[in-house]
């Protein structure tokens, strides 16, 4: 029997994840069955179950891949001197998530999937653990970047790094929620808004 290449296995896995993302985004988590996902992917049950045991594991894998993409963006930023400012970095991360690497190609549908995944963490301990790990990882990554900003004289040290990190994460979450609810939210809007806020000065300080 001919051996299947790792490249083929990886491509098939991406095909399954993209199909699952399209189905859940379109129909909702609970209304989507494994049969729906099989039809969307155009694959047999055996081909899909070779990679994933069921719908919950598929959603967990989609969430894990999203966090992996975000971690890569932060690692690239940390390797840059000086590090990119928050408007640039958040724009880069969200553009990667919602424009360049969208499973299924529909960014509003994918944003809806993200929001649905957040709600599923309230009942699914495994998914909640993945989300918590990813969230804590982002907090740590942002905190390290805050220290880098301070070392480069880009940010004052009068606010805790974790407070800055959590605020920026909340900004990204809010943008994703807007995209899910209303659609047609361009990443440039977030970049421009953050840039304007970053330029504010206290009028009492001459």
Backbone torsions as a table, in degrees:
resi	resn	phi	psi	omega
1	UNK	NA	131.9	-178.2
2	UNK	-67.7	140.3	178.9
3	UNK	-79.8	139.7	178.7
4	UNK	-87.1	132.7	-177.4
5	UNK	-72.5	155.5	176.7
6	UNK	-63.1	-33.5	178.4
7	UNK	-61.3	-41.3	178.4
8	UNK	-65.9	-43.1	179.6
9	UNK	-61.4	-43.1	179.6
10	UNK	-64.8	-40.6	179.7
11	UNK	-65.5	-40.2	178.9
12	UNK	-65.8	-40.0	178.8
13	UNK	-62.8	-43.3	178.2
14	UNK	-63.3	-37.7	178.3
15	UNK	-61.1	-43.1	-179.8
16	UNK	-66.8	-45.3	-179.6
17	UNK	-62.4	-40.8	179.3
18	UNK	-64.7	-42.0	178.3
19	UNK	-63.6	-43.4	178.5
20	UNK	-63.2	-42.0	179.2
21	UNK	-61.8	-42.2	179.1
22	UNK	-62.8	-44.9	-177.7
23	UNK	-63.5	-50.4	-176.5
24	UNK	-66.9	-38.2	177.8
25	UNK	-62.1	-38.9	-175.4
26	UNK	-80.0	-43.1	-169.3
27	UNK	-106.1	-14.2	-174.0
28	UNK	93.5	155.1	-173.4
29	UNK	-63.4	-51.4	-172.7
30	UNK	-75.8	-24.1	179.8
31	UNK	-84.0	-8.1	-179.5
32	UNK	-93.8	126.4	177.6
33	UNK	-104.1	166.6	175.0
34	UNK	-63.4	-31.9	177.2
35	UNK	-63.8	-38.5	176.2
36	UNK	-60.2	-43.8	-178.5
37	UNK	-66.4	-40.0	178.3
38	UNK	-61.0	-44.2	179.1
39	UNK	-64.8	-40.4	-179.6
40	UNK	-63.4	-40.2	-178.9
41	UNK	-78.8	-22.2	-175.5
42	UNK	69.8	33.3	-176.8
43	UNK	-125.3	161.1	177.1
44	UNK	-78.0	162.6	177.6
45	UNK	-60.1	-40.9	-179.4
46	UNK	-61.6	-38.7	-179.1
47	UNK	-66.2	-37.7	-178.7
48	UNK	-77.4	-44.9	-177.1
49	UNK	-70.0	-11.5	172.5
50	UNK	-64.8	-29.0	-176.6
51	UNK	-102.9	-35.8	-172.9
52	UNK	-136.8	140.6	-177.5
53	UNK	-79.4	-18.8	180.0
54	UNK	174.8	-171.6	-174.4
55	UNK	-63.4	-42.4	-179.0
56	UNK	-60.0	-41.1	179.9
57	UNK	-68.8	-34.9	176.3
58	UNK	-61.9	-47.3	-178.8
59	UNK	-64.3	-39.4	178.1
60	UNK	-62.0	-38.8	179.7
61	UNK	-67.8	-38.5	177.6
62	UNK	-63.0	-44.0	178.8
63	UNK	-63.6	-42.3	-179.0
64	UNK	-64.1	-40.1	179.4
65	UNK	-67.0	-36.1	177.8
66	UNK	-62.6	-44.6	178.3
67	UNK	-65.8	-35.1	178.1
68	UNK	-62.5	-40.7	178.0
69	UNK	-63.9	-40.1	179.4
70	UNK	-66.3	-43.2	179.1
71	UNK	-59.1	-39.8	179.0
72	UNK	-61.3	-42.4	179.4
73	UNK	-62.9	-41.2	179.0
74	UNK	-67.7	-38.7	178.4
75	UNK	-62.8	-40.7	177.6
76	UNK	-64.4	-39.7	-179.9
77	UNK	-66.3	-42.2	-178.2
78	UNK	-63.8	-25.4	-179.1
79	UNK	-84.5	-1.9	-177.9
80	UNK	-100.1	137.2	177.4
81	UNK	-125.8	122.2	-9.3
82	UNK	-71.1	158.0	-179.8
83	UNK	-67.3	151.8	178.4
84	UNK	-63.2	146.6	-179.9
85	UNK	-68.7	162.2	-175.2
86	UNK	-55.2	-38.9	179.8
87	UNK	-61.6	-40.7	-179.2
88	UNK	-70.5	-45.6	-175.9
89	UNK	-68.8	-45.8	178.2
90	UNK	-62.6	-39.5	176.6
91	UNK	-61.3	-41.4	-179.9
92	UNK	-63.9	-44.8	-178.9
93	UNK	-65.0	-47.3	-177.2
94	UNK	-70.8	-32.7	176.5
95	UNK	-65.0	-39.3	178.0
96	UNK	-64.9	-43.8	-177.0
97	UNK	-71.0	-43.2	-167.3
98	UNK	-108.2	-3.3	-179.4
99	UNK	-127.3	-55.9	-170.1
100	UNK	-82.6	-34.8	-173.4
101	UNK	-125.1	42.3	-176.1
102	UNK	-80.0	119.5	174.8
103	UNK	-61.2	122.0	-179.4
104	UNK	88.8	-15.2	173.6
105	UNK	85.5	-5.6	-178.4
106	UNK	-106.6	108.5	-173.0
107	UNK	-71.8	-33.6	177.0
108	UNK	-68.1	-40.6	178.3
109	UNK	-62.6	-40.3	-179.8
110	UNK	-68.7	-38.5	176.2
111	UNK	-61.5	-38.2	176.1
112	UNK	-64.2	-38.0	176.7
113	UNK	-61.6	-41.3	178.6
114	UNK	-60.7	-46.0	-179.6
115	UNK	-63.7	-42.0	177.6
116	UNK	-62.7	-36.8	178.4
117	UNK	-64.2	-39.6	176.9
118	UNK	-58.0	-44.3	-177.9
119	UNK	-68.6	-33.2	-180.0
120	UNK	-66.4	-23.5	179.6
121	UNK	-65.3	-16.8	179.7
122	UNK	-73.1	-18.3	-179.5
123	UNK	-121.1	-15.9	-174.3
124	UNK	-111.9	107.2	-176.0
125	UNK	-65.1	-36.2	-180.0
126	UNK	-65.1	-44.8	179.2
127	UNK	-66.8	-38.3	178.2
128	UNK	-61.4	-38.3	179.6
129	UNK	-66.8	-40.7	177.6
130	UNK	-62.9	-43.9	-179.6
131	UNK	-65.0	-42.8	-179.5
132	UNK	-63.7	-42.2	178.8
133	UNK	-63.0	-44.6	179.1
134	UNK	-64.8	-41.6	179.9
135	UNK	-64.1	-46.2	179.4
136	UNK	-65.2	-35.4	176.4
137	UNK	-64.0	-39.9	177.9
138	UNK	-67.6	-38.7	176.8
139	UNK	-59.9	-43.9	-179.8
140	UNK	-66.1	-42.2	-179.5
141	UNK	-63.6	-43.7	178.5
142	UNK	-65.5	-39.9	179.8
143	UNK	-61.5	-40.4	178.0
144	UNK	-64.4	-37.7	177.4
145	UNK	-67.7	-36.0	176.2
146	UNK	-60.4	-42.8	177.2
147	UNK	-61.5	-38.0	178.0
148	UNK	-66.8	-40.1	176.8
149	UNK	-59.0	-43.9	-178.8
150	UNK	-66.4	-40.4	179.9
151	UNK	-63.3	-29.0	179.7
152	UNK	-93.5	5.2	179.3
153	UNK	73.7	19.4	-178.0
154	UNK	-90.9	-16.4	-175.8
155	UNK	-146.4	139.8	177.6
156	UNK	-76.6	163.6	-172.7
157	UNK	-105.0	27.6	-175.6
158	UNK	-94.0	2.5	177.3
159	UNK	-128.3	140.4	-179.9
160	UNK	-61.3	140.4	-178.2
161	UNK	-59.1	-37.9	-178.7
162	UNK	-67.0	-30.7	177.9
163	UNK	-66.5	-40.5	176.8
164	UNK	-64.7	-44.1	-178.3
165	UNK	-59.2	-48.0	-176.7
166	UNK	-67.3	-34.1	177.7
167	UNK	-66.1	-42.2	-179.5
168	UNK	-69.6	-36.7	175.3
169	UNK	-63.0	-42.7	178.3
170	UNK	-61.3	-36.7	177.3
171	UNK	-61.6	-45.1	178.7
172	UNK	-64.8	-42.0	179.1
173	UNK	-63.0	-40.2	178.6
174	UNK	-64.1	-38.8	178.2
175	UNK	-63.7	-43.4	179.1
176	UNK	-63.3	-40.9	178.2
177	UNK	-63.3	-40.7	176.5
178	UNK	-61.1	-43.3	179.9
179	UNK	-63.0	-40.1	-179.7
180	UNK	-66.9	-41.6	-174.1
181	UNK	-81.6	-38.7	-169.9
182	UNK	-118.3	-24.3	-179.1
183	UNK	71.4	174.3	175.0
184	UNK	52.6	38.0	175.4
185	UNK	-100.9	112.1	-176.6
186	UNK	-84.2	142.8	-179.9
187	UNK	-60.7	-31.5	179.6
188	UNK	-59.9	-29.9	178.4
189	UNK	-62.7	-46.4	178.2
190	UNK	-62.6	-44.5	-179.9
191	UNK	-60.4	-45.8	-179.4
192	UNK	-64.0	-43.8	-179.1
193	UNK	-63.0	-45.4	178.4
194	UNK	-63.9	-40.3	-179.9
195	UNK	-61.9	-40.5	178.9
196	UNK	-65.7	-42.7	179.3
197	UNK	-65.5	-38.1	179.9
198	UNK	-67.3	-20.9	-176.9
199	UNK	-88.3	-4.8	-176.7
200	UNK	-65.9	145.4	178.0
201	UNK	-129.2	146.0	176.6
202	UNK	-73.3	118.5	-177.2
203	UNK	-65.1	-16.1	178.6
204	UNK	-77.1	-15.3	-179.9
205	UNK	-100.3	119.8	-177.6
206	UNK	-81.1	NA	NA
